[in-house]
Amino acid sequence: MIRQTRDLAAVKRAIRGCLRAKVDVTVDLGRNKVLSYRGELSGVYPALFTVRPDDERFLGKTSYSYAEVLCGSVKVTPAS
């Protein structure tokens, strides 16, 4: 699991290390709603990263900012 840290640069380095790898993504949508899926970390950009879900019928958001990981609303872990 990518450990929660207080340094945005460390979050970016950890995400960049998972590029083109299968990851498990857990998103806290608020009000006791949690979305979990598996996909491939397909892109790393200066302000955000993208995940391509394995399920082609997936209709959710697949790009996340590093700040969402930093504050804990998005968790990205390497798939096992």
N, C-alpha and C positions, 0 to 999 in steps of 0.2 A: 504494500500500500504506500502511496505517496504520503509521507508524513506531513501533518499540518505544521507550518512554520510561519514566522512573522516576516519573512523576507520574500518579496515578490520575485526577485532574481533567482532564488533557490527553487521556487515553484516552476518558473520557466525552464530552468535546467532539468528538473525532474521530468516535466512533460516532454521536453525535447528528447530525452533519453528513451522515451517509449514510442517514438515516431515509427510508423509502419508496423506496429506490433498490435496484437489483440489485447484489448483492455475491457474491464468491467466498469461501467459508469453507473453511479447512483446519484440521483438528483432529488434534492428536497424541494418539493413544489409548494410547501406551506400547508397549513391546516391539516396536518397528519397525512399528507399525500407524498408518497415516495415512488419514483420511477427508476427502475433498474433495467439495464440492457447490456449486451455485449456487442462490441464492434471493433473496428480498426481505427487507430489514431491516424487520420489521413493527412492532416495538415497542421503545421505550426507556424503561426504568424506573429508579428510583434505585439498585437493587442489581444489575440484570441487563438484558440485551437479548435479543430474540427474533428468529429468522430463520425465515421460511416457505419451505421448499424448493420448487423448481419441480416436482420429481417427487412426485406425490401418494402413491406407494408407499414413500416414504422412511420408515424406522422408527427413525431415530436421534434423539438429543437436539437440540432446536432452541432452547434457551435457554442463554445463557452469561453468566457474571459478568465484570465488567470486570477482575477480578484474573487471570482466565484469559488475557486478552489481554495484560495487563501482564507476566505471567511467560512468555509465549510459547507456551503450549500451544494457543492458538486464534489464528489469523491471519485477519483480515478485510480484503479488498481490494475496491475498487469494480470491478464487472464491466466488461470492455472490449468 
